[in-house]
């Protein structure tokens, strides 16, 4: 995981449009790897599972905004800092850091 949204989220939605990977979704909304990326076909997740990129997946949270871990790059390759955290009015977008090399690899795989 890279950035997580804590249960202190007030569901303001400020973070969602800031994400260059479209990794942030409103609570209860299904997600797909292809949302906001240029990936086609299938995508290998961090856990080794293969997903069809257009497949709709269960929400990570039904209660508040969430980040799909396999789509988050902490804005590496796009911005100097995670944009969700920069705009969050209650500081609930917090790092769960990963190696920068892993994040850059993920960015390259999401944005061909």
N, C-alpha and C positions, 0 to 999 in steps of 0.2 A: 504494500500500500504506500501511497505517497502523502496525500492530504486526506484528512477525514473531516466530516462535519459532525460536531458533537450534538447531543440532545438539547443543548442550550439554544439551538437554532430557532429563530422567531419567524421563519418562513417568509422573509421579506423578498427573496428572489434576486437580490442584488448580485449574487455570485454567478448565477446561471449564464447570463449573456457574456460574462468576462472570460469564460473558459475557452481556450483555443482548440480544445479537443472535444468539446461538447460532452464532457465527462460528468457534468452536474445535471441532476434531474430533480424535479419536484417530487415530493413524497407520493407514493402510489402510482407513479408513472413508469411504464415499462421502458426498457432501454435496449439499444442495439449498437453493436460495434460500428456499424456504418454511419450512424448519426454524426454528421459533422466531420467525417474522415473520408479519405479516398480509398479505403480498403475495399477490395472485392473478393468474392469467393468465400474462403474460410479463414479464420484467425485463431492462432494458438494462444490460449490464455496462460497466465502465469502458473496455474495449477496443472498445466498440460492438456487440458480439455480443448477440443477443437469446436469452434462455434461457426455457424454460417453467419456472415456479417450482418445480414438483414433480419436475422431471427430476433423476435421480441423476447426479452428476458424479464423475469420477475423483478420487481422493484427491490432495491436493497433496504429501503425503509418505506413504510406506509405513512409515517407521521411527520417527517420533515425532509427537507432537501438532503440529497445524498450524492456522493461521488462514486462512480464506478472505478474501482482500483485499477483495473487493467487498461483504463483509458487515461488515467491521470499521469502527467509527466512533471508535475510541480511547475509547469510553464517553462521548463528547461528547453532551450532552443527557440523560445518565443519571447519571453520577458525575463527580466532580472530577478523577479520575485513572483511567487504564486499570486495571481490576480484575484482569486476568490478571497484569500486572506486579506489582501490590500483593501478590498471594498466592504468586507463584512463589518457591519456596525456593532456586533456583539462579540467579535473575536472568537467565533466558534469553528472557523476553518483552521485546523491545527495540523502541523506536520507530523507525519509518521514516516520519517525519511527513509529513502532508499538510495542506493549507490547511484551517482550521477550517470555512470555508464549505462546502467539498466534503464534509467529514465530517457536518455538520449536514444537508446536502441528502440524503446517503446514508441517514441516520437517518430522515428524513421519508419517503423512498421505501420503506424496509423496514418501517416501522411506521405504516401508514396510519391 
